[in-house]
């Protein structure tokens, strides 16, 4: 079985062209009731005979220079002087390089790519220093139009022949295709090529899919392992941190207990030395408080009896005055009231002392 690479119809464009030709040939055969392909092949082969024509040039270098501007031969006189000078310099290079075999060459500046007027001017000024250089350059400068017109016909013919050769190659390929169609084996080979191409594409796609699945699985497993390692590391660090924190708490509690015990011992020691002094201060304070309370209490009782005596005395005197005005009481009664006031005052003085 031949592969698609061995046939000129392996591209989609060629396949479409072949199918169109098959349609045309089938239609022609149905109308004329005879096989049209042999007649078409004979006509094409007859038309392609005896076309071995070519054009020879003395200098390929000059051909290359002229080809760059041969399409403007009619506008040579309108060309810029700097551009015409550049053409003359390149033609002079061809003469010196080919005829003198490199024994005599133009100045180095003339072999550089001339992109500006200054580049051309610098080369021309150096050519003027040598009579041979200048004569060759000046001669080509005056003959640029004649050289272009003399080479124009052969170049156009050469271009036409190149185009015909390309067409001839295409015709030969088409003849081969038509011959395969006429033998009837074309469709079988085309089908085999298509099957082979489909199988290759399917195998390649399957292989890529398998590789992608394996790669994805490997990446997932790798990611899971990496995550497990990260989790284990985080757990280990958390455990170490918890143990460290517990140790720190225990150490702090121990220090706190020690400080509390030391403080209590110091307090007991201080209180032990001042116990008698503290007891004396407490007794003195209690005695002073009792005396002060007794004085306050006596003053309070005195104030109460004073207020009571004043009220009673005022009442008795008021009654005595009333009785005297109304002539109800006798002198004895009034005297008794006065005595009651005096007795009450004496009793008050006794109590408050």
DOKEKOL-110932 format. One record per residue (C-alpha): residue number from 1; z, y, x; residue in three letters. Coordinates in nm, 3 decimals, decimal comma, always signed. Layout:
{NUM {Z Y X} "ala"},
...
***
This chain:
{1 {+0,000 +0,000 +0,000} "unk"},
{2 {-0,092 +0,341 +0,134} "unk"},
{3 {+0,148 +0,633 +0,117} "unk"},
{4 {+0,097 +0,981 -0,015} "unk"},
{5 {+0,088 +1,124 +0,335} "unk"},
{6 {-0,239 +0,932 +0,407} "unk"},
{7 {-0,423 +1,091 +0,115} "unk"},
{8 {-0,535 +1,451 +0,073} "unk"},
{9 {-0,423 +1,447 -0,291} "unk"},
{10 {-0,049 +1,421 -0,227} "unk"},
{11 {+0,023 +1,773 -0,358} "unk"},
{12 {+0,053 +1,865 -0,723} "unk"},
{13 {-0,243 +2,102 -0,694} "unk"},
{14 {-0,472 +1,823 -0,569} "unk"},
{15 {-0,352 +1,589 -0,845} "unk"},
{16 {-0,438 +1,845 -1,113} "unk"},
{17 {-0,782 +1,900 -0,955} "unk"},
{18 {-0,849 +1,525 -0,946} "unk"},
{19 {-0,754 +1,481 -1,310} "unk"},
{20 {-0,990 +1,763 -1,408} "unk"},
{21 {-1,275 +1,604 -1,210} "unk"},
{22 {-1,206 +1,269 -1,375} "unk"},
{23 {-1,225 +1,437 -1,714} "unk"},
{24 {-1,557 +1,603 -1,628} "unk"},
{25 {-1,706 +1,284 -1,485} "unk"},
{26 {-1,594 +1,081 -1,785} "unk"},
{27 {-1,750 +1,336 -2,023} "unk"},
{28 {-2,079 +1,337 -1,826} "unk"},
{29 {-2,091 +0,958 -1,823} "unk"},
{30 {-2,030 +0,936 -2,197} "unk"},
{31 {-2,312 +1,185 -2,271} "unk"},
{32 {-2,573 +1,032 -2,036} "unk"},
{33 {-2,461 +0,670 -2,085} "unk"},
{34 {-2,477 +0,618 -1,710} "unk"},
{35 {-2,248 +0,655 -1,412} "unk"},
{36 {-2,273 +1,015 -1,293} "unk"},
{37 {-2,064 +0,982 -0,975} "unk"},
{38 {-2,331 +0,836 -0,741} "unk"},
{39 {-2,573 +1,117 -0,824} "unk"},
{40 {-2,305 +1,379 -0,760} "unk"},
{41 {-2,213 +1,219 -0,426} "unk"},
{42 {-2,572 +1,206 -0,310} "unk"},
{43 {-2,629 +1,573 -0,395} "unk"},
{44 {-2,316 +1,683 -0,208} "unk"},
{45 {-2,397 +1,473 +0,102} "unk"},
{46 {-2,757 +1,600 +0,109} "unk"},
{47 {-2,639 +1,961 +0,089} "unk"},
{48 {-2,398 +1,913 +0,378} "unk"},
{49 {-2,653 +1,774 +0,626} "unk"},
{50 {-2,788 +1,963 +0,928} "unk"},
{51 {-2,540 +2,249 +0,931} "unk"},
{52 {-2,443 +2,229 +1,300} "unk"},
{53 {-2,495 +2,599 +1,369} "unk"},
{54 {-2,285 +2,813 +1,604} "unk"},
{55 {-2,296 +3,142 +1,791} "unk"},
{56 {-2,220 +3,159 +2,166} "unk"},
{57 {-2,075 +3,469 +2,338} "unk"},
{58 {-2,072 +3,545 +2,707} "unk"},
{59 {-1,712 +3,670 +2,708} "unk"},
{60 {-1,435 +3,561 +2,479} "unk"},
{61 {-1,231 +3,861 +2,594} "unk"},
{62 {-1,502 +4,104 +2,483} "unk"},
{63 {-1,540 +3,909 +2,158} "unk"},
{64 {-1,168 +3,951 +2,089} "unk"},
{65 {-1,181 +4,327 +2,158} "unk"},
{66 {-1,492 +4,384 +1,945} "unk"},
{67 {-1,354 +4,171 +1,660} "unk"},
{68 {-1,059 +4,410 +1,625} "unk"},
{69 {-1,283 +4,696 +1,508} "unk"},
{70 {-1,622 +4,539 +1,421} "unk"},
{71 {-1,570 +4,616 +1,053} "unk"},
{72 {-1,573 +4,989 +1,144} "unk"},
{73 {-1,894 +5,002 +1,343} "unk"},
{74 {-2,043 +5,255 +1,105} "unk"},
{75 {-1,745 +5,488 +1,156} "unk"},
{76 {-1,739 +5,473 +1,538} "unk"},
{77 {-1,841 +5,836 +1,570} "unk"},
{78 {-1,552 +5,934 +1,340} "unk"},
{79 {-1,293 +5,744 +1,544} "unk"},
{80 {-1,023 +5,936 +1,728} "unk"},
{81 {-1,101 +5,995 +2,098} "unk"},
{82 {-0,770 +5,835 +2,196} "unk"},
{83 {-0,857 +5,519 +1,997} "unk"},
{84 {-1,208 +5,503 +2,151} "unk"},
{85 {-1,053 +5,542 +2,498} "unk"},
{86 {-0,815 +5,254 +2,426} "unk"},
{87 {-1,113 +5,032 +2,330} "unk"},
{88 {-1,300 +5,129 +2,648} "unk"},
{89 {-0,993 +5,051 +2,860} "unk"},
{90 {-0,961 +4,703 +2,705} "unk"},
{91 {-1,332 +4,632 +2,761} "unk"},
{92 {-1,288 +4,741 +3,125} "unk"},
{93 {-0,999 +4,497 +3,161} "unk"},
{94 {-1,225 +4,212 +3,044} "unk"},
{95 {-1,486 +4,297 +3,312} "unk"},
{96 {-1,237 +4,320 +3,598} "unk"},
{97 {-1,040 +4,011 +3,495} "unk"},
{98 {-1,345 +3,784 +3,440} "unk"},
{99 {-1,607 +3,905 +3,690} "unk"},
{100 {-1,378 +3,989 +3,980} "unk"},
{101 {-1,150 +3,684 +3,915} "unk"},
{102 {-0,838 +3,895 +3,949} "unk"},
{103 {-0,929 +4,027 +4,296} "unk"},
{104 {-0,961 +4,378 +4,159} "unk"},
{105 {-0,755 +4,491 +3,863} "unk"},
{106 {-0,687 +4,811 +3,676} "unk"},
{107 {-0,360 +5,003 +3,725} "unk"},
{108 {-0,049 +4,845 +3,577} "unk"},
{109 {-0,006 +5,121 +3,320} "unk"},
{110 {-0,345 +5,023 +3,169} "unk"},
{111 {-0,224 +4,669 +3,092} "unk"},
{112 {+0,069 +4,794 +2,889} "unk"},
{113 {+0,048 +4,815 +2,512} "unk"},
{114 {-0,083 +5,162 +2,434} "unk"},
{115 {+0,092 +5,287 +2,125} "unk"},
{116 {+0,076 +5,664 +2,183} "unk"},
{117 {-0,171 +5,920 +2,311} "unk"},
{118 {+0,047 +5,970 +2,617} "unk"},
{119 {+0,010 +5,602 +2,710} "unk"},
{120 {-0,372 +5,630 +2,695} "unk"},
{121 {-0,374 +5,959 +2,883} "unk"},
{122 {-0,156 +5,820 +3,163} "unk"},
{123 {-0,391 +5,521 +3,210} "unk"},
{124 {-0,707 +5,738 +3,208} "unk"},
{125 {-0,559 +5,971 +3,471} "unk"},
{126 {-0,502 +5,673 +3,701} "unk"},
{127 {-0,855 +5,535 +3,638} "unk"},
{128 {-0,997 +5,867 +3,763} "unk"},
{129 {-0,847 +5,799 +4,107} "unk"},
{130 {-1,088 +5,509 +4,173} "unk"},
{131 {-1,471 +5,549 +4,135} "unk"},
{132 {-1,524 +5,187 +4,032} "unk"},
{133 {-1,254 +5,204 +3,766} "unk"},
{134 {-1,379 +5,536 +3,636} "unk"},
{135 {-1,746 +5,435 +3,623} "unk"},
{136 {-1,669 +5,117 +3,430} "unk"},
{137 {-1,436 +5,292 +3,187} "unk"},
{138 {-1,669 +5,590 +3,130} "unk"},
{139 {-1,968 +5,362 +3,074} "unk"},
{140 {-1,788 +5,161 +2,805} "unk"},
{141 {-1,659 +5,484 +2,647} "unk"},
{142 {-2,017 +5,601 +2,590} "unk"},
{143 {-2,138 +5,256 +2,475} "unk"},
{144 {-1,863 +5,165 +2,228} "unk"},
{145 {-2,091 +5,228 +1,927} "unk"},
{146 {-2,387 +5,033 +2,078} "unk"},
{147 {-2,166 +4,736 +2,175} "unk"},
{148 {-2,011 +4,724 +1,829} "unk"},
{149 {-2,353 +4,722 +1,657} "unk"},
{150 {-2,493 +4,458 +1,895} "unk"},
{151 {-2,202 +4,223 +1,834} "unk"},
{152 {-2,175 +4,295 +1,464} "unk"},
{153 {-2,452 +4,056 +1,347} "unk"},
{154 {-2,342 +3,753 +1,550} "unk"},
{155 {-1,980 +3,809 +1,456} "unk"},
{156 {-2,062 +3,824 +1,088} "unk"},
{157 {-2,271 +3,509 +1,125} "unk"},
{158 {-1,986 +3,337 +1,308} "unk"},
{159 {-1,747 +3,434 +1,029} "unk"},
{160 {-1,989 +3,297 +0,769} "unk"},
{161 {-2,024 +2,972 +0,962} "unk"},
{162 {-1,645 +2,939 +0,990} "unk"},
{163 {-1,619 +2,985 +0,617} "unk"},
{164 {-1,891 +2,723 +0,563} "unk"},
{165 {-1,713 +2,477 +0,796} "unk"},
{166 {-1,397 +2,518 +0,596} "unk"},
{167 {-1,596 +2,460 +0,278} "unk"},
{168 {-1,761 +2,156 +0,433} "unk"},
{169 {-1,423 +2,003 +0,516} "unk"},
{170 {-1,313 +2,057 +0,159} "unk"},
{171 {-1,637 +1,900 +0,033} "unk"},
{172 {-1,587 +1,596 +0,256} "unk"},
{173 {-1,238 +1,551 +0,115} "unk"},
{174 {-1,376 +1,583 -0,236} "unk"},
{175 {-1,645 +1,324 -0,158} "unk"},
{176 {-1,378 +1,083 -0,041} "unk"},
{177 {-1,183 +1,137 -0,362} "unk"},
{178 {-1,492 +1,083 -0,575} "unk"},
{179 {-1,574 +0,765 -0,387} "unk"},
{180 {-1,226 +0,632 -0,452} "unk"},
{181 {-1,262 +0,721 -0,819} "unk"},
{182 {-1,598 +0,547 -0,835} "unk"},
{183 {-1,448 +0,228 -0,688} "unk"},
{184 {-1,175 +0,232 -0,955} "unk"},
{185 {-0,883 +0,189 -0,717} "unk"},
{186 {-0,771 +0,549 -0,723} "unk"},
{187 {-0,543 +0,528 -1,025} "unk"},
{188 {-0,372 +0,214 -0,894} "unk"},
{189 {-0,300 +0,379 -0,559} "unk"},
{190 {-0,191 +0,700 -0,729} "unk"},
{191 {+0,046 +0,504 -0,954} "unk"},
{192 {+0,185 +0,317 -0,653} "unk"},
{193 {+0,234 +0,645 -0,467} "unk"},
{194 {+0,411 +0,795 -0,767} "unk"},
{195 {+0,634 +0,489 -0,802} "unk"},
{196 {+0,717 +0,502 -0,433} "unk"},
{197 {+0,794 +0,872 -0,454} "unk"},
{198 {+1,018 +0,821 -0,759} "unk"},
{199 {+1,201 +0,535 -0,586} "unk"},
{200 {+1,253 +0,745 -0,274} "unk"},
{201 {+1,383 +1,035 -0,478} "unk"},
{202 {+1,614 +0,808 -0,679} "unk"},
{203 {+1,746 +0,638 -0,363} "unk"},
{204 {+1,802 +0,973 -0,196} "unk"},
{205 {+1,978 +1,111 -0,504} "unk"},
{206 {+2,192 +0,796 -0,531} "unk"},
{207 {+2,283 +0,815 -0,164} "unk"},
{208 {+2,376 +1,181 -0,194} "unk"},
{209 {+2,581 +1,111 -0,507} "unk"},
{210 {+2,763 +0,824 -0,337} "unk"},
{211 {+2,831 +1,038 -0,034} "unk"},
{212 {+2,954 +1,324 -0,254} "unk"},
{213 {+3,183 +1,091 -0,452} "unk"},
{214 {+3,327 +0,941 -0,134} "unk"},
{215 {+3,372 +1,282 +0,017} "unk"},
{216 {+3,543 +1,415 -0,297} "unk"},
{217 {+3,773 +1,110 -0,303} "unk"},
{218 {+3,859 +1,158 +0,065} "unk"},
{219 {+3,930 +1,525 +0,007} "unk"},
{220 {+4,153 +1,445 -0,293} "unk"},
{221 {+4,349 +1,182 -0,100} "unk"},
{222 {+4,382 +1,418 +0,193} "unk"},
{223 {+4,506 +1,696 -0,035} "unk"},
{224 {+4,760 +1,460 -0,200} "unk"},
{225 {+4,891 +1,348 +0,141} "unk"},
{226 {+4,916 +1,708 +0,254} "unk"},
{227 {+5,104 +1,806 -0,063} "unk"},
{228 {+5,340 +1,510 -0,023} "unk"},
{229 {+5,414 +1,615 +0,331} "unk"},
{230 {+5,478 +1,971 +0,217} "unk"},
{231 {+5,712 +1,852 -0,062} "unk"},
{232 {+5,901 +1,622 +0,175} "unk"},
{233 {+5,938 +1,903 +0,426} "unk"},
{234 {+6,062 +2,138 +0,152} "unk"},
{235 {+6,316 +1,877 +0,032} "unk"},
{236 {+6,436 +1,820 +0,389} "unk"},
{237 {+6,481 +2,192 +0,447} "unk"},
{238 {+6,661 +2,232 +0,112} "unk"},
{239 {+6,894 +1,941 +0,196} "unk"},
{240 {+6,972 +2,083 +0,538} "unk"},
{241 {+7,034 +2,424 +0,382} "unk"},
{242 {+7,269 +2,272 +0,119} "unk"},
{243 {+7,466 +2,082 +0,384} "unk"},
{244 {+7,490 +2,395 +0,597} "unk"},
{245 {+7,606 +2,602 +0,297} "unk"},
{246 {+7,870 +2,341 +0,208} "unk"},
{247 {+7,998 +2,343 +0,564} "unk"},
{248 {+8,010 +2,721 +0,561} "unk"},
{249 {+8,208 +2,721 +0,232} "unk"},
{250 {+8,455 +2,464 +0,365} "unk"},
{251 {+8,499 +2,664 +0,683} "unk"},
{252 {+8,555 +2,985 +0,484} "unk"},
{253 {+8,811 +2,815 +0,255} "unk"},
{254 {+8,995 +2,677 +0,556} "unk"},
{255 {+9,006 +3,021 +0,716} "unk"},
{256 {+9,124 +3,171 +0,385} "unk"},
{257 {+9,407 +2,916 +0,352} "unk"},
{258 {+9,511 +2,980 +0,708} "unk"},
{259 {+9,516 +3,356 +0,653} "unk"},
{260 {+9,715 +3,316 +0,329} "unk"},
{261 {+9,970 +3,091 +0,495} "unk"},
{262 {+10,006 +3,331 +0,786} "unk"},
{263 {+10,050 +3,623 +0,548} "unk"},
{264 {+10,317 +3,445 +0,345} "unk"},
{265 {+10,504 +3,345 +0,658} "unk"},
{266 {+10,491 +3,702 +0,786} "unk"},
{267 {+10,609 +3,834 +0,449} "unk"},
{268 {+10,897 +3,584 +0,441} "unk"},
{269 {+10,992 +3,679 +0,793} "unk"},
{270 {+10,993 +4,050 +0,710} "unk"},
{271 {+11,186 +4,000 +0,386} "unk"},
{272 {+11,438 +3,774 +0,557} "unk"},
{273 {+11,538 +4,047 +0,801} "unk"},
{274 {+11,571 +4,315 +0,526} "unk"},
{275 {+11,742 +4,100 +0,258} "unk"},
{276 {+12,092 +4,253 +0,287} "unk"},
{277 {+11,951 +4,606 +0,301} "unk"},
{278 {+11,742 +4,539 -0,008} "unk"},
{279 {+12,042 +4,395 -0,196} "unk"},
{280 {+12,253 +4,702 -0,109} "unk"},
{281 {+11,974 +4,932 -0,225} "unk"},
{282 {+11,949 +4,741 -0,551} "unk"},
{283 {+12,327 +4,755 -0,614} "unk"},
{284 {+12,336 +5,127 -0,533} "unk"},
{285 {+12,046 +5,190 -0,766} "unk"},
{286 {+12,204 +4,992 -1,047} "unk"},
{287 {+12,540 +5,177 -1,005} "unk"},
{288 {+12,369 +5,514 -1,011} "unk"},
{289 {+12,172 +5,415 -1,317} "unk"},
{290 {+12,490 +5,303 -1,500} "unk"},
{291 {+12,672 +5,627 -1,420} "unk"},
{292 {+12,375 +5,831 -1,527} "unk"},
{293 {+12,352 +5,633 -1,849} "unk"},
{294 {+12,722 +5,687 -1,921} "unk"},
{295 {+12,686 +6,062 -1,878} "unk"},
{296 {+12,383 +6,072 -2,099} "unk"},
{297 {+12,559 +5,863 -2,361} "unk"},
{298 {+12,875 +6,093 -2,366} "unk"},
{299 {+12,655 +6,401 -2,389} "unk"},
{300 {+12,472 +6,252 -2,679} "unk"},
{301 {+12,795 +6,165 -2,866} "unk"},
{302 {+12,936 +6,511 -2,796} "unk"},
{303 {+12,625 +6,671 -2,940} "unk"},
{304 {+12,648 +6,454 -3,252} "unk"},
{305 {+13,017 +6,537 -3,316} "unk"},
{306 {+12,954 +6,903 -3,251} "unk"},
{307 {+12,680 +6,909 -3,505} "unk"},
{308 {+12,899 +6,715 -3,751} "unk"},
{309 {+13,199 +6,946 -3,700} "unk"},
{310 {+12,986 +7,251 -3,748} "unk"},
{311 {+12,853 +7,113 -4,072} "unk"},
{312 {+13,200 +7,012 -4,200} "unk"},
{313 {+13,359 +7,340 -4,096} "unk"},
{314 {+13,084 +7,538 -4,257} "unk"},
{315 {+13,120 +7,340 -4,573} "unk"},
{316 {+13,504 +7,376 -4,588} "unk"},
{317 {+13,489 +7,749 -4,522} "unk"},
{318 {+13,225 +7,789 -4,785} "unk"},
{319 {+13,437 +7,605 -5,037} "unk"},
{320 {+13,744 +7,814 -4,948} "unk"},
{321 {+13,552 +8,138 -4,991} "unk"},
{322 {+13,421 +8,019 -5,324} "unk"},
{323 {+13,764 +7,927 -5,446} "unk"},
{324 {+13,904 +8,260 -5,334} "unk"},
{325 {+13,636 +8,457 -5,517} "unk"},
{326 {+13,677 +8,261 -5,834} "unk"},
{327 {+14,059 +8,268 -5,814} "unk"},
{328 {+14,049 +7,897 -5,880} "unk"},
{329 {+14,234 +7,779 -5,568} "unk"},
{330 {+14,565 +7,901 -5,449} "unk"},
{331 {+14,654 +8,028 -5,110} "unk"},
{332 {+14,790 +7,689 -5,020} "unk"},
{333 {+14,461 +7,521 -5,087} "unk"},
{334 {+14,277 +7,770 -4,876} "unk"},
{335 {+14,525 +7,719 -4,598} "unk"},
{336 {+14,478 +7,344 -4,620} "unk"},
{337 {+14,103 +7,394 -4,584} "unk"},
{338 {+14,156 +7,607 -4,279} "unk"},
{339 {+14,385 +7,344 -4,132} "unk"},
{340 {+14,122 +7,080 -4,194} "unk"},
{341 {+13,877 +7,285 -3,992} "unk"},
{342 {+14,125 +7,327 -3,709} "unk"},
{343 {+14,210 +6,957 -3,707} "unk"},
{344 {+13,843 +6,864 -3,703} "unk"},
{345 {+13,779 +7,092 -3,408} "unk"},
{346 {+14,072 +6,949 -3,217} "unk"},
{347 {+13,948 +6,596 -3,284} "unk"},
{348 {+13,603 +6,687 -3,158} "unk"},
{349 {+13,739 +6,829 -2,838} "unk"},
{350 {+13,933 +6,511 -2,777} "unk"},
{351 {+13,635 +6,289 -2,828} "unk"},
{352 {+13,394 +6,478 -2,605} "unk"},
{353 {+13,631 +6,495 -2,310} "unk"},
***
